[in-house]
Amino acid sequence: MRITVNKMNDNPASDRSFLSNLFSGPWFSGPLWQSAFRPFYLFGVLYGLGIMAIWILTTLGIFEFTPSLYGLSLWHGHEMVFGFSGAVVTGFILTALPGWAGTKEIEGWRLALLVLLWFLGRFAVYSGDFIPPYGVLLLDSSLYFVAALMVLPGLLANDNKHYLALLPIFLMFGIGNVIFHQSVMAGDLIRASWAIQIGLMAIVVKFILAGGFLTVIFTGNALRQKNGPELTINPLLEYVSAASLVLFVYGVLADVPEKAAGIFALITAAVQTVRFLRWRTTLILDAPLVLIMHLAYLWFIAALILYGAAAFTEVIGPQVWLHAFTVGALSLMMLSLITRVALRHTGRPMVPAKAMTGAFALMFVVAFLRVMVALGLLSEDWLPVTAVIWWVAFALYLIFHGLFLIRPALPKKAGQRKKKGRTSELGVTS
């Protein structure tokens, strides 16, 4: 039996299905759902501030918090990697790919679905015995696999297959999270800590592939505005850099002799140093958004050296490099990129608020202090202080640039031309 439904001529939209109307309705048409950086940066940074606040209050004995699924330390590491950093990295990749590879923008209901998966993961982590362990695993890991599936068709259709190198970042987050929860279920906390390192290595991959590549581009833009020398990308050096990255990740995650892993790290540090020295840092001291990327990369090189040195001396502990990377390299690069994206992709001038320059300086200082504590040169009484400074730096981002994430992008003026200096890479504004 055939059933036909007559269209309503006075309502052209009525021919769409109920689900189509639901997913394309006003719920997902606001500014928050126009690009992935908006919700993932907003909720990711808010969550990061919440995690750090809980850790500070618990450390000071003001607040007692004991995650039922795992201890405080394991919870803190997992959520900072897979919850906070994972959200920011996801927002960054999904925002960058349409511009880089010409893939379709993840927006509207599809973006809302990814954000929902992230929220469900956070809910599952705090569910205690309310959700079965395998339910927690599924809810907390699905975001990264679904995101990879969403971008895969566009990447396969692109002539430039180099962009496929970004897929392992999602997969490492997802696989690392699965192994983490399986290890917790088995009571193997050592393996669970190793699984967090898989997520951490996903961030390292993103740091070298995206951070290093973008640093060259943005530095070149800043130099052109000053009629400075032209920067070029050396393809051979980039391939060597990628190879050294694989070597370092293998050394960290595989069961290799400690000294071999240390040598791999030092080789990677040497390659990244050669890469860094080509960037003409002294010529962009008046471009804060670019300069902070250079300083973040210096911290990354320092982290690699500390990792290598720890294999050959007992003076440097095996975890010192971790603080140099997460606080110095990652947090500095993250602050720079989320500020840049919040400005550029909402039509604002490419100049951070003056307070953000202070936030960058605070993060550099807290990285130094955190490494000093890890080296035993400062008392552990400094730990809450470093956490508070980190918290303030990211809070300044939300205060001065966070509202851009929920506001409409500014319209481009007809015939508008890019101005030099203050409106692009250089200077700061109030």
Residue pairs with C-beta under 8 A, 6 or more apart in sequence:
7 14
7 15
8 14
13 21
16 24
22 109
23 108
23 109
24 108
24 109
27 109
27 112
28 108
28 109
28 111
28 112
29 108
30 406
31 38
31 405
31 406
31 407
31 408
31 409
32 38
32 39
32 42
32 405
32 406
33 39
33 107
33 108
33 109
33 111
33 112
34 107
34 409
35 95
35 105
35 107
35 111
35 345
36 90
36 91
36 94
36 95
36 106
36 107
36 111
36 114
37 91
37 92
37 94
37 95
37 338
37 341
37 342
37 345
37 405
38 91
38 405
38 406
39 91
39 111
39 112
39 115
39 405
40 87
40 88
40 90
40 91
40 94
40 114
40 115
40 118
41 87
41 88
41 91
41 338
41 341
41 342
41 405
42 398
42 402
42 405
42 406
43 87
43 115
43 118
43 119
44 83
44 84
44 85
44 86
44 87
44 88
44 91
45 84
45 88
45 338
45 394
45 397
45 398
45 402
46 398
47 79
47 83
47 84
47 87
47 122
48 80
48 83
48 84
48 85
48 394
49 391
49 394
49 395
49 398
51 76
51 79
51 80
51 83
51 84
52 387
52 390
52 391
53 391
54 63
54 65
55 72
55 76
55 387
56 384
56 387
56 388
56 391
57 63
57 65
58 64
58 65
58 72
59 383
59 384
59 387
60 384
65 72
66 72
67 74
67 75
67 125
67 126
68 128
68 129
69 75
69 125
69 128
69 136
69 184
70 78
70 184
70 189
70 192
71 189
74 184
74 189
74 192
74 193
74 196
75 125
77 193
77 196
78 125
78 180
78 192
78 196
79 122
79 125
80 326
81 196
81 199
81 200
81 203
82 121
82 140
82 173
82 176
82 177
82 180
82 196
82 199
83 121
83 122
83 125
85 199
85 203
85 330
85 334
86 118
86 143
86 144
86 173
86 199
87 118
88 334
88 338
89 169
89 173
89 202
89 203
89 206
90 114
90 118
90 143
90 144
90 147
90 170
92 206
92 210
92 337
92 338
92 341
93 147
93 151
93 166
93 169
93 170
93 206
93 210
94 106
94 111
94 114
94 147
94 151
95 341
95 345
96 210
97 103
97 151
97 154
97 155
97 163
97 166
98 104
98 105
100 163
101 154
101 155
101 158
101 160
101 163
102 154
102 158
103 151
103 154
103 155
103 158
104 154
106 114
106 147
106 150
106 151
110 150
113 146
114 143
114 146
114 147
114 150
117 139
117 142
117 143
117 146
118 143
120 139
120 140
120 142
121 139
121 140
121 141
121 142
121 143
122 140
123 139
124 131
124 135
124 136
124 139
124 140
125 136
125 140
127 136
131 139
133 181
133 184
133 185
134 185
136 181
137 177
137 178
137 181
137 182
137 185
140 177
140 181
141 174
141 177
141 178
141 181
143 174
144 170
144 171
144 173
144 174
144 177
145 170
145 171
145 174
147 170
148 167
148 170
148 171
148 174
151 166
151 167
152 167
155 161
155 163
155 164
155 166
155 167
156 164
165 209
165 242
166 206
166 209
166 210
168 202
168 205
169 202
169 205
169 206
170 202
172 198
172 199
172 201
172 202
172 205
173 199
173 202
175 198
176 195
176 196
176 197
176 198
176 199
176 202
177 195
177 199
179 191
179 192
179 194
179 195
179 198
180 192
180 195
180 196
180 199
183 189
183 191
183 192
183 194
183 195
184 192
194 253
197 252
197 253
198 253
200 322
200 325
200 326
201 249
201 252
201 253
203 330
204 245
204 248
204 249
204 325
205 245
205 249
207 300
207 329
207 330
207 333
208 241
208 242
208 245
208 272
208 300
209 242
209 245
211 293
211 296
211 297
211 300
211 333
211 337
212 241
212 272
212 275
212 297
213 233
213 238
214 293
214 337
215 279
215 290
215 293
215 294
215 297
216 231
216 233
216 279
218 289
218 290
218 293
218 340
218 425
219 231
219 279
219 280
219 284
219 290
219 293
219 294
220 230
220 231
221 424
221 425
222 228
222 284
222 287
222 290
222 424
222 425
222 426
223 229
223 230
223 231
223 280
223 283
223 284
224 230
225 420
225 421
225 424
225 425
225 426
226 283
226 426
228 280
228 283
229 280
229 283
231 278
231 279
231 280
234 278
237 271
237 274
237 275
237 278
240 271
241 271
241 272
241 275
244 264
244 267
244 268
244 271
244 272
245 268
247 264
247 267
247 268
248 264
248 265
248 267
248 268
248 304
250 256
250 264
251 260
251 261
251 262
251 263
251 264
251 265
252 261
252 307
256 264
258 311
259 311
259 312
261 307
261 311
262 307
262 308
262 309
262 310
262 311
262 312
263 308
263 311
264 308
265 304
265 305
265 307
265 308
265 311
265 321
266 304
266 305
266 308
268 304
269 301
269 304
269 305
269 308
272 297
272 300
272 301
272 304
273 301
276 294
276 297
276 298
276 301
279 294
281 291
281 294
284 290
284 291
284 294
284 425
285 291
286 426
286 427
287 425
287 426
287 427
288 352
288 356
288 357
288 360
288 427
288 428
289 336
289 339
289 340
289 350
289 352
289 425
290 425
292 332
292 333
292 335
292 336
292 360
293 332
293 333
293 336
293 337
295 332
295 360
295 364
296 328
296 329
296 330
296 332
296 333
296 336
297 329
297 333
299 324
299 325
299 328
299 329
299 332
299 367
300 325
300 328
300 329
302 324
302 328
302 329
303 321
303 322
303 324
303 325
303 328
303 329
304 321
306 316
306 320
306 321
306 324
306 371
307 321
309 316
310 316
310 317
310 318
310 320
310 321
315 375
316 375
317 374
317 375
317 376
319 374
320 371
320 374
320 375
322 374
323 367
323 370
323 371
323 373
323 374
324 367
324 371
327 363
327 366
327 367
327 370
327 371
327 386
327 390
328 363
328 364
328 367
328 368
328 370
328 371
331 363
331 367
331 390
331 393
331 394
332 360
332 363
332 364
332 367
335 356
335 359
335 360
335 363
335 393
335 394
335 397
336 360
338 397
338 401
339 352
339 356
339 397
339 401
340 350
342 348
342 401
342 402
342 404
342 405
343 349
343 350
343 351
343 352
343 401
343 404
344 350
345 409
346 404
346 405
346 407
346 408
346 409
346 410
347 409
347 410
347 411
347 412
348 404
348 410
349 422
349 423
349 424
349 429
350 423
350 424
350 425
351 422
351 423
351 424
351 426
351 427
351 428
351 429
352 400
352 401
352 428
352 429
353 400
353 401
353 428
353 429
353 430
354 428
354 429
354 430
355 396
355 399
355 400
356 396
356 397
356 400
356 401
356 428
357 428
358 396
359 392
359 393
359 394
359 396
359 397
360 393
362 389
362 392
362 393
362 396
363 389
363 390
363 393
365 389
366 386
366 389
366 390
366 393
369 378
369 382
369 385
369 386
369 389
370 383
370 386
372 378
372 382
373 379
373 380
373 382
373 383
373 386
418 424
420 426
421 427
422 429
